[in-house]
Amino acid sequence: MHVLIGVDPHKRSHHAVAIDGDERRLAELNVRAAKDQTERLLAWAARFPERRWAIESAGGLGYLLSQQLVDAGEEVLDVPATLAARVRVLGSGRSQKNDPNDALSAAIAALRHRGLRQVRADDHSAILRMLATRHHDLGSLRTQTACRLHAALAALIPGGFSGRLSAKRAATMLRSVRPTDGVVAERKVQALELVSDLRRLDAAIAALRRRIVVAVDASKTSVVEVYGVGPVVAAIVVGHTGDVTRFWSRNHRLLQRHRSHRGVVGTEEAPSSQPSRQSPAQSRHPHGGGHPDPQRDPGPGLLRAQDRRRQDEEGGAAGAQAPGLRRHLSPTLGRRRPIGAGPGGQPGTTPKTSVAGLHPEHRLFG
């Protein structure tokens, strides 16, 4: 008898429910999140030789448990929280939200849905994903620190300054400030602390970029062969996308990305040649296209007016060509995205190669 075991993971405990092909509850177990959590679950599930595991949010709170089960040779499916919630709400007699019902909903979702992602052991793309996320976080922190330093300097120096702000330039400007009272003295002290933070973040970003270059070189990806794609962009693309060979066509990639924005996973039929048209703000809405947010998704006329105003600010037709450039670049990256796809490594790529604007050093204030 084939059995599906749904797991509702939490920080302190995990609840597991086993069901058969008719959605009948066979057994359940609550284990404390500890070092022996995998051993206890496997010992409890030993009575079901033909079993699969369905873990809700295997990439979130259930990440560690799912990876431990995969390392133990188990087959694990990733059940999105939105899908499990729909099963729980629409199911009769189990609409109340609690750990047993959540685990049961995850198991039923895995039983009835054929497009769920199977959890794999982490590979080199996980390293690239962590490095790309860290680079984004450090860039955000640097931008925040530079903006605060800019505000502090504007309160100390009449007329402010123009151009790009750096730690060296800020320190030079602060040396010319002579405090006349306690308020100005405290402002200068805090500005100097921000300068120290900016230098620390600059050093951390530089060290992280060197690690990204090494990791991208080790991946042997051919994404860097695309003009304008450097190590950081390659780490973002490969780390967050992985192997695109799981998609059978370019249109399927577009459709899956569109559905992921709406919280819908998987499909049983091949996608059409024309993916559904939907505004970006509408596709990002947590409830999908049928429930637009009036604040984030105004009417189409307003969107067109905003788009024309943005084009005027960015330089007319030159700014309007940017979306088209992205559309043409996406298929190119799609053909070169898998790790190890194609020979040649990354000829001509240097640590400075990058798409302008993605690195913190290319920004006006950080």
N, C-alpha and C positions, 0 to 999 in steps of 0.2 A: 504494500500500500504506500503510495506516494504521499508524503506529508510536507506541508509548508509551515514553517515556524516564523511567526511574526514577532519582532522585537521592538519595543518602545524604549529607546535609550534615554538616560538622564545622567546628570553629573554624579549622583550618589547611588543610583540603583538602576537596574534594567529589568523590564518585565517581558517575559516570553510566553507566547500562546501558540500551541500546535493545533492545526486543523487538517482535515482530510479533503478529498476532492469535492465533497458535498457541503463544505463550509462548517462542518460539525466540529465543535471544540473538543479536542482529545485530552489535552493536559495543559497546564500553565505553571510558570515558575517565576518567582521574583528573586533576583540575586543582587547582592550589594556590589557596587563598582569597586573592585579591589584587584589585587594581583592574581587571584585565583578565579576571576570571573569566567574566563574562557573554559577552564577545566571543569567548573561546576556546570556550565551550560552544556558542554559536550557529554559529561556523564549523565545528565538528565535526558539528553536527546539520543542516547545510545539505544533506546528502545525503538527508535524509528530509523531503520537502516537506510531507507530511501527518503532522504530529506533534503530540503533546501531552506535557506534562511532569507527572510525578507526584513531588512532593517530600515526603519524610517530615518531619513536624512543620514545616509551612510557617509556623506561628505561633511557632516556637521558634528553633532554630539555623538553620533554613532560611528565616527571615523575609526577610532582606536579599536573598538570591538570588532568592527567589520574586517579590519586588516588582520587582527589576531585570528579570526575565524578563517580567513583566506589562507593565512600561513599554515593553519592546521589542516588544509586540504578541503575545506568546506566550500560549497557553492553558495554565494551570497548575492542577493539582489538589492539594489538601492531603490527604495520607495520614497518618492518626494512627499514632503509633508502635506502639500496641497491635495495630492491625490488621495492620501490616506484620510484626510479630513472630509473629502467628498464622500468617500465610502462610509465613513462613520455617520455623517449627517443624513445621508439618504437611506442608510440601513435601518430597518425596523427593529426596535428593541435595543439598539446600542448607540443611540444618538448622544447619550451623556458622555462627556469627556472625562475619562480617567485612564489610568495606565492599562488595565485589561482591555478596555474597548479600543484604545489606540493601537495596542499590539495586535488585536484581532483584526482591526481595519487594515493594518499593514499587510497581514497575511492574506486577507481576501483580495486586496488590491494586486498583490503579486500573483495570486491564483488566477485572476480574471484578466489581467493585463499582460499583453505579449511584448510590449516594447520597452520594458524596464531595463535599465543599465545593469550589467553584471559587474560586480566589484572585482577589480584586478589588484594585484600587488603593486605597490608603488614602484615606478621605474625612474629613469633619469628626468622625465618630464616633470615629476614632482619637485625636483631640485630647482628646475627652471621656474616653475610656478612660485615657489617660495621666494626665490631671488627677485622675481618680477614684482611680487607683492611687497616685499621689503623695500625695493627701490621706489615704488609708488608712495609708500608710507613715509619714507625719509624725505622724498620730494615735497610731500604735503607739509611736513613739519618745517622744512626749510622755508617754504613759501610763507607759512604762518609767522615764523620768526622774523623773516625779512620785512613783512608788512608791519609787524609791531615795532621793529627797529626804525622803519621809515616814519612811523607816526611819532616815535620818541624824538627823532632828529628834527622833524618838522616843528616840534614844540620847543626845541632848544636853539635852532639856527634860523634867523630871519630869512624869509624867501625860500627856505628849503633847499632842494638840489634837483638836478635833472640828470637823466641817464640811468645806467644800471647800477644798482646798489650792491656793493661787495663788502666783506668784513674789513678788508684793508682800507677801502675808501671811507667807511664809517669810522674806523679808528682814527684816521687822519683828521676827519672833521671834528671828532669829539675832543681831540687834543687842543683845538682852538677855542673850546668853550671854557670860560672862566666863571665859575659859580659865584653869584652875588648874594644868595641867600640859601636857606636850607631846602627850599622846594627845587631850585635849579640843581643843587648838589645831588639830591636824591634822584632826579630825572637822569642826570649824567651817570650815576652809579648803575641804575637799571639799564640804561642804554649800553653801557660797557658789558654788563652781564649778557645782554642780547647779542653783542658782538662775539663774545666767547661761545655762546650757543651756536651762532652761525658758523664759526670756524670749526667747531666740533662736528656739526652736521655736514659741512663741506668735506671734511676728512673722511667721515663715515660713508658718504656717497661715493667718493673716489675709490675707497677700498672695496666697497660693494661692487662697483662697476668692474674692477679688476677680476673679482670672483665671477661675475657674469660672463666676462670674456672667456675665462677658463672653462666654465660650464658649457657655454655654447660651442666652443671648439671641441670639447669632448663629445657633444651630442652628434657631431658630423651632419648636422642638418644643412640642407641646401637653401633654406629660406633666406640666408644672408646673401645669396647670389642675386636676389632681386635688388635692383637699383634703389638706393635710399633706405634699405633695411640694415640696421646695425645690430650689435649684440643685444642691446636692451630690447629693441622691438622684436627680435627673434625669440628672446626669452619669454616675452609676453605672449606671442602668437603660439609658440610650441607648448609653453607651459600651461596655458589656459585652454587650449584646444586639443592638444594631443594628436593622435593619429586620425587623419581624416579619411582613411580607407574604410571606416565603418559606414560612411555615406556612399550611396551608389551613384550619385550625380551631384552636380553643382546646385541644381534646383532643390535637391533634398537638403543640402546644407543650409540654403537660405530658408527653407520651410522649417527645419528643425530649430534654427536660431530664432525665427519668428515665434514658434510655439513655445520655446523656452522663456521668452519674454512674457508670454501669457500664462505661464504655469502649467502648460500641457506638455506631456512627455510621450514620445513614441508614436508610432502610427503603424497600421497594418497594411495600408495600401500605398502604392507608389504615388509620389506627389505629382501634381500636374505641372505642365511646363511653365505656367504663370502663377507664381505665389500670390496669395491674397494681398491686396493693397491696403495698408493701414498706416496711419500716422505714427511717428515714433512715440509721441506722448501717449497715444492710445495703446500701443503695444506694450509699453512699460507699466501700464496700470495693473495692479495686482489681481483684479477681477477679469482681465481680458478685454477684448474689443467690445463686448456687449454692454459694458458699464463704464462709459467715459467719465473722467473727472473734469467738471467744468472749469476748475482752476488750472489744471495741467493740460487739458485738451480743449481749448476754445474752438469756436466754429472755424470751418475751412477758410472763410473770407479773412478772418483775423490772422490765421496762420500765414496766408499769402502776403498780407500786408507786413507782418513781422519779417517774413523771408525777404521781401523787397528792401525793407529798411536795413536788414543785416547785410544784404549785398551792397547797398550804397555805402555803408560804413566800412566794408572790407575792400572796397575798390571796384564796385560794379561787376562787370562780367568776370573779372579775375576771381572774385570771391564766389561767384555762382558756379565756377568750374570745379570747385573743391569737392562737392558730392560726387560729381561724375568721375573725378580722379580716384576717389575711394572705391567707387563701383568697379572701375577697371582694375584696381590694385587687388581687390579681394579675390577674384578668380586666380590671379597669378600666385598669390600666397597660398591659395587652396591647393594648387598643383604641386607646391614645393614644401608643404607644411610637415609631413611626417619626418620623424627623426631618422637619419640615415637614408632618406629618399634621394637617390641620385649621387653620382660621384663628384669629386672635386672639392669637397669641404666648403671653404669660404674664401676663394682667392680675392685678393685686393681689399679685404675688409680689415679695418683697423679699429682700435678701441674708440676712436673719435667718430666713426661712422654712425650716423643716427638720422632719424627723421626730425627735422627742426621742430622744436616745441615740446618734444616728449621728455627731454632732459631738463632738470632744474636749472642747469647753467645757461640755458637758452632763454630764460624768462627775464623780464625787465626788472622785477623786484625779487628774484629768487626763483 
